């Protein structure tokens, strides 16, 4: 970025991805159009790409599926993972940050649980083992609704809005919470 020059320029056709069928126009069979959300360079020179598919409906875009692509140093597809997630309006991907001990990266995305309430999912990707795990965090309960924001590595800011301030004695609570990442 300092020299304003492109270090590596690579073009990959959609049809070259492993384990997934993507048309020339970027349409994934049965899921909709592919939208790339995040690309990170791993310490070993490989790349980790997060993407999601969407369909255009009468009410807007419906995001239907989440994919991760592991790419080698030359940006060739090595592995594709498709996650079984539920449809949401608006982007699924929210933010990402390095895991506190720098062994991997956490990607935060929204999904709906069986009760149609939003939940935050944390996809942990570990550099050494190339392992991916998902942890879920509900964002609503009977007493409150929750918003999550990125902060320093390994932590998130939680803003909790209480539905009945007279009962709880407070309208809102803001706190910094350490994430309990599943360890390798």
C-alpha positions as CSV (number, residue, x, y, z in Angstrom):
1,X,0.0,0.0,0.0
2,X,2.9,2.4,0.6
3,X,4.2,2.2,-3.0
4,X,0.7,2.1,-4.6
5,X,1.7,-0.8,-6.7
6,X,0.0,-4.1,-7.2
7,X,2.1,-6.9,-5.7
8,X,0.2,-9.8,-7.3
9,X,-2.4,-9.7,-10.0
10,X,-4.4,-12.9,-10.5
11,X,-7.6,-13.7,-12.4
12,X,-9.6,-16.8,-11.6
13,X,-12.6,-17.9,-13.4
14,X,-15.6,-18.9,-11.2
15,X,-15.6,-22.3,-12.8
16,X,-12.1,-23.1,-11.3
17,X,-13.3,-23.3,-7.6
18,X,-13.1,-26.7,-6.1
19,X,-16.2,-28.4,-4.6
20,X,-18.7,-25.8,-5.9
21,X,-20.3,-25.0,-9.2
22,X,-20.3,-21.3,-10.0
23,X,-21.4,-20.1,-13.4
24,X,-19.6,-17.4,-15.5
25,X,-22.0,-14.8,-14.2
26,X,-21.3,-15.6,-10.5
27,X,-24.4,-17.7,-9.8
28,X,-24.1,-20.7,-7.5
29,X,-26.3,-23.5,-8.5
30,X,-29.5,-23.3,-6.3
31,X,-28.2,-20.6,-4.0
32,X,-28.1,-17.3,-5.9
33,X,-25.3,-14.9,-6.8
34,X,-21.9,-15.1,-5.0
35,X,-20.8,-11.9,-3.2
36,X,-17.2,-11.9,-1.8
37,X,-17.1,-10.3,1.6
38,X,-13.6,-10.8,3.1
39,X,-10.2,-12.0,1.9
40,X,-7.3,-12.4,4.4
41,X,-3.7,-13.3,3.8
42,X,-2.6,-16.1,6.1
43,X,0.9,-16.2,7.7
44,X,2.0,-19.1,5.4
45,X,1.1,-17.0,2.2
46,X,-2.2,-18.7,1.5
47,X,-5.5,-16.9,1.4
48,X,-8.8,-17.4,3.2
49,X,-11.9,-15.9,1.5
50,X,-15.4,-15.6,2.9
51,X,-18.3,-15.2,0.6
52,X,-22.1,-15.4,0.7
53,X,-24.8,-15.9,-1.8
54,X,-27.9,-13.8,-2.3
55,X,-31.2,-13.8,-4.2
56,X,-33.1,-10.7,-5.2
57,X,-36.7,-10.8,-3.9
58,X,-39.6,-8.4,-3.9
59,X,-38.5,-7.1,-0.5
60,X,-34.8,-6.8,-1.3
61,X,-31.8,-9.1,-1.2
62,X,-32.1,-12.4,0.7
63,X,-28.7,-13.8,1.8
64,X,-29.0,-17.6,1.6
65,X,-25.6,-19.3,2.1
66,X,-22.1,-18.8,3.5
67,X,-18.9,-20.2,1.9
68,X,-15.3,-20.2,2.7
69,X,-12.5,-20.7,0.2
70,X,-9.0,-21.7,1.1
71,X,-6.6,-20.5,-1.7
72,X,-3.0,-21.4,-2.2
73,X,-0.1,-18.8,-2.6
74,X,-1.0,-18.5,-6.3
75,X,-4.7,-17.9,-5.5
76,X,-5.7,-21.4,-6.8
77,X,-8.7,-23.0,-5.1
78,X,-7.6,-25.6,-2.5
79,X,-10.8,-26.2,-0.5
80,X,-14.3,-24.9,-0.4
81,X,-16.6,-25.2,2.6
82,X,-20.3,-24.5,2.5
83,X,-22.1,-23.8,5.8
84,X,-25.7,-24.7,6.4
85,X,-27.1,-21.3,7.4
86,X,-30.6,-19.9,7.2
87,X,-31.7,-17.0,5.0
88,X,-31.4,-13.5,6.3
89,X,-32.2,-10.1,4.9
90,X,-29.0,-8.1,4.6
91,X,-25.4,-9.3,4.8
92,X,-24.5,-12.2,6.9
93,X,-20.8,-11.2,7.3
94,X,-20.4,-8.6,10.1
95,X,-16.7,-8.2,11.0
96,X,-13.5,-10.2,11.7
97,X,-10.5,-10.1,14.0
98,X,-7.4,-12.1,14.8
99,X,-7.8,-14.6,17.7
100,X,-6.1,-13.2,20.8
101,X,-3.1,-15.7,20.7
102,X,-2.6,-15.0,16.9
103,X,-3.2,-18.7,16.0
104,X,-6.0,-17.8,13.7
105,X,-8.8,-15.4,12.7
106,X,-12.5,-15.2,13.8
107,X,-15.2,-14.2,11.4
108,X,-18.5,-12.9,12.8
109,X,-21.7,-13.4,10.8
110,X,-25.4,-13.2,11.4
111,X,-27.8,-16.1,11.1
112,X,-31.3,-17.0,12.3
113,X,-32.0,-19.7,14.8
114,X,-35.0,-22.0,14.7
115,X,-37.1,-19.3,16.5
116,X,-36.4,-16.8,13.7
117,X,-34.3,-14.7,16.1
118,X,-31.0,-13.4,14.9
119,X,-27.9,-15.0,16.4
120,X,-24.3,-14.1,16.0
121,X,-22.1,-17.0,14.7
122,X,-18.3,-16.9,15.2
123,X,-16.4,-18.9,12.6
124,X,-12.9,-19.6,13.9
125,X,-10.2,-20.4,11.3
126,X,-6.9,-21.7,12.6
127,X,-3.8,-21.1,10.5
128,X,-1.7,-24.1,11.4
129,X,-4.3,-26.9,11.2
130,X,-6.6,-25.1,8.6
131,X,-9.5,-26.1,10.9
132,X,-12.8,-24.2,11.0
133,X,-15.3,-24.3,13.9
134,X,-18.5,-22.3,14.5
135,X,-19.8,-21.1,17.8
136,X,-23.2,-19.5,18.2
137,X,-24.4,-16.6,20.4
138,X,-28.1,-15.7,20.6
139,X,-28.8,-12.0,20.2
140,X,-32.3,-11.8,21.7
141,X,-33.9,-13.2,24.9
142,X,-37.1,-12.4,26.8
143,X,-35.6,-9.5,28.7
144,X,-33.3,-7.8,26.1
145,X,-31.8,-7.5,22.7
146,X,-28.1,-7.5,22.1
147,X,-25.8,-5.7,19.6
148,X,-22.1,-6.8,19.2
149,X,-19.3,-4.5,18.0
150,X,-15.6,-5.2,17.3
151,X,-13.0,-4.0,19.8
152,X,-9.4,-5.1,20.6
153,X,-8.3,-8.6,19.6
154,X,-10.1,-11.3,21.6
155,X,-12.8,-9.0,22.9
156,X,-16.1,-7.6,21.7
157,X,-18.3,-4.8,23.0
158,X,-21.8,-5.9,24.0
159,X,-24.6,-3.4,24.1
160,X,-27.7,-4.8,25.7
161,X,-31.0,-3.0,25.4
162,X,-33.6,-4.0,28.0
163,X,-37.2,-4.4,26.8
164,X,-38.7,-3.5,30.2
165,X,-36.6,-0.7,31.8
166,X,-39.0,-0.3,34.7
167,X,-38.6,-3.9,35.8
168,X,-34.8,-4.2,35.4
169,X,-34.0,-0.7,36.6
170,X,-31.9,0.1,33.5
171,X,-32.5,0.9,29.8
172,X,-29.1,-0.2,28.4
173,X,-25.9,-1.8,29.5
174,X,-22.5,-1.6,27.7
175,X,-19.7,-4.1,28.5
176,X,-16.5,-5.4,27.1
177,X,-16.4,-9.2,27.0
178,X,-13.6,-11.6,26.4
179,X,-14.4,-14.2,23.7
180,X,-14.1,-17.8,24.7
181,X,-12.7,-19.2,21.5
182,X,-12.6,-22.9,21.0
183,X,-8.9,-23.8,21.2
184,X,-7.1,-26.0,18.7
